[in-house]
Amino acid sequence: MRRHAVLSAVATTATALLLSACGTSPSASGDRGGGGSAEAVYDRVNGLTGAQRHDTLVELAKQEGKLSVYTSNTDIDKLVEGFQKAYGIEVSVYRANSETVLQRVLQEQQAGYPGTDVIDTNAGELHIMNKEGLLAPYKGELRDKVRKQGQADGWTAARFNVFVVGWNTSKVAPGDEPKSYEDLADPKWKGQVSMEIGDVDWFAAMYQYYIGQGKTDAEVRDLFSRIAANSKIAKGHTTQGELLSAGQFGITVSSYSHTIDKAADKGAPVSWHPKSGQPVQPIVVRPNGIGLIKAARNPAAAMLFTDWQLTEGQKALADAFRVGSIPTTTDPLAGLTVVAPPEQELLADPKKWDQLYADIVKSGQEIK
């Protein structure tokens, strides 16, 4: 079952799980630094700005003294280390894939146990948690600076997975880099392209982009079917990136930018930036964000961690070749056409998109 189908199945049972918890839900009250409920802390701090907000959060968070983070972020260690060094607050981290993080949160809510204060994971899972009423609003000047694709209902992006067309510079000569997705349908690239078998969200974003540009449904399907006919179908972006670096194919259709950038930094002959001109567009960005748990035991620490990720944490993410959610003067997406996956539609009708993409990639050659 594809990722969004899994999430949709979880979403359909989430409400039943929560309602089955003996008619109770985790308490949002307790021994807080501010002396009230988690939501009261959130409401108080959301109304503050500047130094007053920061100083209030630091005071309350240090009274709490702890923070629990559930995450799917593979670069979480540097973020936590920086936060602990800055504020001296003890942080416990549970890291797993995004679907497992979601399942754990729902199970704990069913048991009436607020195990985490803040969630750091993918858009789809955060949308489900917000739909189930588990997340509290996060407001303020920092959220207002986040790229519009990351200002979601109930949660806020800290970083983006950026899907780019990448290539092996030993196999694709300077000047021969593809200029568009249409270029990748050219028979000259037969066997030299790679698509990833699970990139349904990337495909849905591209599909809707082309429909918005005036292409018909048949024209969009034909374009991507022709690209797939030139492609070797990989399973997993990490594996695909390793094969690209090794020259098993010349071009990837939807690599993560940070996968290519990290490999290039280690000396691999890969890039997604042509010697002249701009990268292939549009570029699909999938937000990964932070959600405040409504029933958090340490709400001030959760908010302080969120604020920190949108300030100093952005530097740590950049050091890991991640694209942060707040544009900078060296923004890698500046001036480029950017689109985001239709997450709500993917969750509402995952079978439609799974089948559409499966029909596309079946034209390719699966990598064993």
Backbone torsions as a table, in degrees:
resi	resn	phi	psi	omega
1	MET	NA	132.9	-178.4
2	ARG	-71.8	164.6	-171.3
3	ARG	-56.0	-50.7	-175.2
4	HIS	-70.7	-27.0	173.8
5	ALA	-66.6	-39.3	176.2
6	VAL	-62.0	-46.4	-179.3
7	LEU	-63.8	-39.3	179.1
8	SER	-63.9	-39.7	178.0
9	ALA	-63.8	-40.0	176.9
10	VAL	-63.6	-42.3	-177.2
11	ALA	-62.6	-37.0	-177.4
12	THR	-70.9	-22.6	179.5
13	THR	-101.3	-9.6	-173.9
14	ALA	-60.9	-46.4	-177.6
15	THR	-61.9	-42.2	179.1
16	ALA	-62.4	-40.6	178.4
17	LEU	-60.3	-46.0	-176.7
18	LEU	-69.0	-38.6	-179.1
19	LEU	-72.9	-20.2	-178.2
20	SER	-81.8	-3.8	-175.2
21	ALA	-78.9	53.0	175.5
22	CYS	56.8	27.7	177.8
23	GLY	73.1	14.1	-178.1
24	THR	-120.6	166.6	173.5
25	SER	-140.4	161.8	-179.5
26	PRO	-56.2	139.0	179.8
27	SER	-69.7	137.0	176.3
28	ALA	-94.9	12.6	179.3
29	SER	-117.6	172.7	180.0
30	GLY	149.6	-160.2	-177.4
31	ASP	-83.7	88.2	-178.8
32	ARG	-97.1	158.4	174.2
33	GLY	-61.1	-33.3	-178.2
34	GLY	-91.4	-1.7	175.5
35	GLY	80.6	8.9	-179.5
36	GLY	-135.8	-161.5	-178.6
37	SER	-74.9	164.3	177.1
38	ALA	-59.3	-43.0	-178.1
39	GLU	-65.1	-32.1	176.9
40	ALA	-66.3	-38.5	176.7
41	VAL	-64.2	-45.8	179.3
42	TYR	-59.6	-46.6	-178.5
43	ASP	-60.6	-42.5	-178.5
44	ARG	-63.1	-48.3	-174.2
45	VAL	-74.3	-34.2	178.8
46	ASN	-59.8	-23.4	-179.7
47	GLY	-89.8	0.2	-178.9
48	LEU	-102.8	160.1	179.0
49	THR	-137.8	165.1	171.7
50	GLY	55.2	-142.5	-176.4
51	ALA	-63.4	-33.1	-179.9
52	GLN	-63.2	-42.5	178.6
53	ARG	-63.7	-48.9	-177.0
54	HIS	-62.4	-47.5	-177.7
55	ASP	-64.4	-39.1	178.0
56	THR	-64.4	-44.8	179.7
57	LEU	-62.6	-43.6	-179.1
58	VAL	-62.4	-44.0	179.8
59	GLU	-61.2	-49.4	-178.3
60	LEU	-67.2	-41.4	-178.2
61	ALA	-65.5	-36.7	179.1
62	LYS	-70.5	-29.1	173.3
63	GLN	-66.1	-39.1	177.8
64	GLU	-68.6	-46.7	172.8
65	GLY	80.5	-8.7	-176.3
66	LYS	-140.3	162.8	175.2
67	LEU	-152.5	135.8	175.5
68	SER	-114.4	126.9	-178.7
69	VAL	-120.7	129.0	170.0
70	TYR	-107.4	130.5	-171.9
71	THR	-151.4	157.6	169.3
72	SER	-113.6	7.6	-176.5
73	ASN	-76.5	116.6	-178.9
74	THR	-73.2	-12.0	177.7
75	ASP	-105.1	24.7	-173.9
76	ILE	-69.2	-28.7	-172.4
77	ASP	-59.1	-46.3	-179.3
78	LYS	-64.6	-36.0	178.7
79	LEU	-65.6	-45.2	-179.6
80	VAL	-65.9	-43.0	179.4
81	GLU	-59.3	-43.3	180.0
82	GLY	-65.8	-40.2	179.7
83	PHE	-65.8	-45.1	-179.7
84	GLN	-64.7	-38.7	178.6
85	LYS	-65.4	-36.5	-177.7
86	ALA	-72.9	-36.5	-169.3
87	TYR	-125.5	-7.9	177.3
88	GLY	67.2	24.6	-179.9
89	ILE	-97.1	131.1	-179.3
90	GLU	-70.3	127.5	-178.0
91	VAL	-119.6	127.1	171.6
92	SER	-105.6	139.6	-174.8
93	VAL	-126.0	131.0	168.3
94	TYR	-112.5	118.8	-179.1
95	ARG	-120.3	132.1	177.4
96	ALA	-155.8	-179.5	175.6
97	ASN	-69.0	162.7	-169.8
98	SER	-61.7	-37.6	179.6
99	GLU	-65.6	-38.9	179.7
100	THR	-68.3	-38.3	176.3
101	VAL	-59.9	-45.0	179.0
102	LEU	-60.9	-47.2	-179.5
103	GLN	-59.5	-41.5	-179.1
104	ARG	-64.4	-43.7	179.5
105	VAL	-60.6	-45.2	-178.7
106	LEU	-65.1	-39.3	178.9
107	GLN	-65.6	-40.0	179.0
108	GLU	-68.3	-37.8	176.6
109	GLN	-63.6	-40.3	177.4
110	GLN	-60.9	-37.7	-178.6
111	ALA	-81.7	-3.8	-178.5
112	GLY	74.6	28.1	-176.3
113	TYR	-121.4	110.3	177.1
114	PRO	-81.4	86.8	-173.8
115	GLY	-77.2	-22.2	-178.0
116	THR	-127.6	156.8	178.0
117	ASP	-101.0	-29.6	-175.2
118	VAL	-147.2	143.6	179.4
119	ILE	-111.5	135.0	177.1
120	ASP	-128.3	100.2	-173.6
121	THR	-160.0	-162.7	-173.2
122	ASN	-80.2	162.7	-176.0
123	ALA	-59.0	-47.4	-175.2
124	GLY	-58.4	-45.3	-179.6
125	GLU	-66.4	-39.3	178.4
126	LEU	-66.8	-37.0	176.2
127	HIS	-60.1	-41.0	179.9
128	ILE	-66.1	-45.5	179.5
129	MET	-61.3	-39.8	178.5
130	ASN	-67.4	-40.5	178.5
131	LYS	-60.0	-34.9	-179.1
132	GLU	-84.2	4.5	175.5
133	GLY	76.1	24.7	-176.3
134	LEU	-92.2	-14.1	-173.5
135	LEU	-109.0	148.2	178.6
136	ALA	-104.6	150.3	179.6
137	PRO	-62.7	144.3	173.5
138	TYR	-122.0	119.5	-176.0
139	LYS	-127.5	163.5	175.0
140	GLY	139.9	178.9	-176.4
141	GLU	-62.7	-35.1	-178.5
142	LEU	-68.5	-43.8	177.5
143	ARG	-59.9	-37.8	-179.0
144	ASP	-63.5	-21.0	-179.8
145	LYS	-86.6	-13.2	-176.3
146	VAL	-68.7	144.6	176.0
147	ARG	-51.3	144.6	-174.0
148	LYS	-58.1	-30.9	179.6
149	GLN	-67.1	-14.4	-177.3
150	GLY	-107.5	4.0	177.3
151	GLN	-96.1	78.0	-174.5
152	ALA	-91.6	161.6	174.5
153	ASP	-66.8	118.4	174.3
154	GLY	90.4	-13.6	-179.4
155	TRP	-155.4	168.1	-173.3
156	THR	-135.8	133.9	179.8
157	ALA	-69.3	141.3	172.2
158	ALA	-107.4	-26.3	-178.1
159	ARG	-154.3	170.7	178.1
160	PHE	-131.1	139.7	162.9
161	ASN	-83.1	123.5	-174.7
162	VAL	-110.4	116.4	-179.9
163	PHE	-87.5	123.1	-177.9
164	VAL	-132.4	157.7	168.9
165	VAL	-81.9	118.8	180.0
166	GLY	-117.5	166.7	-179.7
167	TRP	-151.8	160.4	174.9
168	ASN	-90.0	118.1	-173.7
169	THR	-70.9	-12.6	174.8
170	SER	-82.6	-21.7	-177.7
171	LYS	-105.2	-21.5	178.6
172	VAL	-117.9	111.4	-174.9
173	ALA	-70.8	150.1	175.3
174	PRO	-53.6	131.2	-176.9
175	GLY	95.9	-20.6	178.6
176	ASP	-95.8	0.5	-179.5
177	GLU	-60.1	145.4	178.3
178	PRO	-62.5	143.1	179.3
179	LYS	-100.5	-18.2	-176.5
180	SER	-156.2	168.5	175.0
181	TYR	-66.2	-31.5	178.0
182	GLU	-60.4	-34.8	177.7
183	ASP	-58.9	-34.8	-175.9
184	LEU	-71.5	-12.7	177.0
185	ALA	-86.1	-6.6	180.0
186	ASP	-65.9	130.7	-179.6
187	PRO	-56.6	-18.1	-179.7
188	LYS	-64.2	-18.9	-179.8
189	TRP	-95.5	12.1	-178.8
190	LYS	-52.8	122.8	177.9
191	GLY	79.1	-1.3	-177.5
192	GLN	-108.6	4.2	-178.5
193	VAL	-112.3	153.0	174.0
194	SER	-132.6	135.3	170.6
195	MET	-114.0	158.0	-179.8
196	GLU	-105.3	133.4	-168.0
197	ILE	-66.9	-22.7	-176.2
198	GLY	-103.4	7.6	-172.7
199	ASP	-81.2	52.5	180.0
200	VAL	-65.7	-39.9	-178.2
201	ASP	-66.5	-40.7	174.5
202	TRP	-59.5	-46.2	-178.6
203	PHE	-62.8	-41.8	-179.9
204	ALA	-62.6	-39.5	177.8
205	ALA	-64.6	-44.4	179.2
206	MET	-65.8	-41.2	179.9
207	TYR	-58.9	-50.0	-178.8
208	GLN	-67.6	-32.6	177.3
209	TYR	-61.6	-48.6	-177.5
210	TYR	-67.6	-35.7	175.0
211	ILE	-61.9	-41.0	178.1
212	GLY	-66.8	-22.0	178.1
213	GLN	-87.8	1.5	175.2
214	GLY	102.1	0.8	176.1
215	LYS	-73.8	151.1	175.6
216	THR	-83.5	165.1	176.7
217	ASP	-56.2	-44.1	-178.8
218	ALA	-64.1	-38.4	-180.0
219	GLU	-67.1	-39.4	179.2
220	VAL	-66.2	-46.4	179.5
221	ARG	-61.2	-41.1	-179.0
222	ASP	-63.8	-42.1	179.9
223	LEU	-59.3	-50.8	-176.0
224	PHE	-74.3	-26.7	174.1
225	SER	-66.5	-38.3	178.1
226	ARG	-70.2	-35.5	173.9
227	ILE	-64.3	-44.6	-179.8
228	ALA	-62.4	-35.8	179.7
229	ALA	-63.0	-23.2	176.4
230	ASN	-89.0	-3.3	-163.7
231	SER	-107.7	151.8	163.7
232	LYS	-97.6	132.2	-173.2
233	ILE	-96.5	114.5	-178.5
234	ALA	-97.7	157.6	176.2
235	LYS	-115.8	107.2	178.9
236	GLY	100.0	132.9	-178.6
237	HIS	-69.8	-32.6	179.9
238	THR	-65.3	-48.9	177.4
239	THR	-60.2	-44.4	-179.9
240	GLN	-60.0	-42.8	179.0
241	GLY	-63.3	-39.8	178.4
242	GLU	-64.5	-40.2	179.5
243	LEU	-68.9	-35.3	176.1
244	LEU	-64.0	-46.2	179.0
245	SER	-60.8	-34.3	-179.0
246	ALA	-81.3	-6.8	178.1
247	GLY	81.4	22.3	177.5
248	GLN	-69.1	-20.4	171.4
249	PHE	-154.9	168.4	-173.2
250	GLY	-94.8	-28.2	-171.0
251	ILE	-139.5	140.5	169.5
252	THR	-112.7	140.2	-174.2
253	VAL	-81.8	-31.3	-173.3
254	SER	-148.0	56.9	175.1
255	SER	-76.5	156.6	168.5
256	TYR	-74.5	135.2	179.5
257	SER	-59.2	-38.7	-177.4
258	HIS	-69.6	-27.5	176.4
259	THR	-65.1	-44.5	179.3
260	ILE	-69.3	-43.8	-177.9
261	ASP	-64.2	-40.0	178.2
262	LYS	-64.9	-41.7	179.8
263	ALA	-64.9	-42.8	179.4
264	ALA	-62.8	-37.9	179.9
265	ASP	-63.7	-27.4	178.8
266	LYS	-90.9	3.7	175.0
267	GLY	103.2	1.3	179.0
268	ALA	-69.7	146.1	-178.3
269	PRO	-82.4	66.3	-177.1
270	VAL	-134.1	154.8	179.1
271	SER	-163.3	163.5	168.0
272	TRP	-128.6	9.0	177.6
273	HIS	-111.9	116.1	177.2
274	PRO	-67.7	159.5	179.1
275	LYS	-62.1	-33.0	176.0
276	SER	-137.4	150.1	-178.4
277	GLY	85.8	-168.7	-175.6
278	GLN	-109.6	162.6	175.3
279	PRO	-61.8	163.4	176.3
280	VAL	-62.4	135.0	-179.1
281	GLN	-128.6	157.1	4.5
282	PRO	-74.3	160.3	175.4
283	ILE	-105.0	127.3	-179.1
284	VAL	-88.3	128.5	177.2
285	VAL	-118.7	129.2	178.2
286	ARG	-112.4	115.7	-177.1
287	PRO	-69.2	141.5	169.8
288	ASN	-122.2	127.8	-168.4
289	GLY	-139.1	-169.1	-176.3
290	ILE	-120.6	133.5	174.8
291	GLY	-124.3	132.5	177.0
292	LEU	-84.2	126.0	179.3
293	ILE	-73.9	127.8	-175.3
294	LYS	-60.5	-32.7	-177.6
295	ALA	-104.5	29.8	-175.7
296	ALA	-59.5	144.8	174.0
297	ARG	-80.2	-27.0	-177.7
298	ASN	-127.6	67.8	-173.3
299	PRO	-66.5	-36.3	179.9
300	ALA	-66.4	-41.6	177.4
301	ALA	-63.8	-36.9	177.9
302	ALA	-63.2	-43.7	179.0
303	MET	-68.2	-39.0	179.3
304	LEU	-64.2	-39.8	177.9
305	PHE	-64.7	-38.8	177.6
306	THR	-65.4	-47.1	176.4
307	ASP	-57.9	-41.6	-177.5
308	TRP	-66.2	-40.1	178.5
309	GLN	-62.5	-30.5	-178.9
310	LEU	-89.5	4.8	175.5
311	THR	-124.8	-95.7	-178.8
312	GLU	-62.1	-32.4	-179.8
313	GLY	-62.3	-28.6	178.2
314	GLN	-62.5	-33.8	177.6
315	LYS	-68.9	-40.6	178.7
316	ALA	-64.5	-39.0	177.6
317	LEU	-65.0	-42.1	178.6
318	ALA	-62.5	-37.2	178.3
319	ASP	-63.7	-25.1	177.9
320	ALA	-94.3	14.1	179.5
321	PHE	65.5	20.7	175.4
322	ARG	-86.2	153.9	175.8
323	VAL	-95.4	113.7	-178.6
324	GLY	-71.6	168.3	-176.1
325	SER	-85.8	-14.3	179.1
326	ILE	-108.5	116.3	-177.8
327	PRO	-59.7	146.4	178.4
328	THR	-124.0	-179.7	178.6
329	THR	-67.4	-19.3	177.3
330	THR	-109.7	31.2	-177.4
331	ASP	-57.8	118.4	-179.6
332	PRO	-68.3	-13.1	-179.1
333	LEU	-103.3	2.2	-177.4
334	ALA	-59.5	129.5	176.3
335	GLY	79.0	1.4	-178.6
336	LEU	-99.9	154.5	175.6
337	THR	-80.5	120.1	-173.8
338	VAL	-122.1	135.4	176.3
339	VAL	-132.2	158.2	-179.2
340	ALA	-121.0	151.9	176.9
341	PRO	-63.4	146.7	176.9
342	PRO	-80.9	76.9	-170.2
343	GLU	-56.5	-43.9	-177.6
344	GLN	-64.1	-40.2	178.6
345	GLU	-68.7	-36.6	177.4
346	LEU	-63.4	-38.0	178.3
347	LEU	-73.7	-34.2	-178.0
348	ALA	-72.5	-33.5	-176.6
349	ASP	-142.0	64.4	-175.9
350	PRO	-65.6	-32.2	-178.0
351	LYS	-63.4	-37.3	178.6
352	LYS	-59.3	-50.1	-175.6
353	TRP	-74.2	-36.2	175.8
354	ASP	-59.3	-44.7	-177.5
355	GLN	-69.1	-41.1	178.5
356	LEU	-58.4	-47.2	-177.3
357	TYR	-71.5	-36.9	176.8
358	ALA	-61.2	-39.2	178.0
359	ASP	-63.9	-33.3	179.5
360	ILE	-70.8	-55.5	-170.7
361	VAL	-72.3	-14.2	178.3
362	LYS	-65.5	-15.2	176.6
363	SER	-75.8	-14.5	-177.6
364	GLY	-90.8	-180.0	179.7
365	GLN	-105.3	114.8	-178.5
366	GLU	-69.6	136.1	176.2
367	ILE	-82.9	122.4	-178.4
368	LYS	-81.9	NA	NA
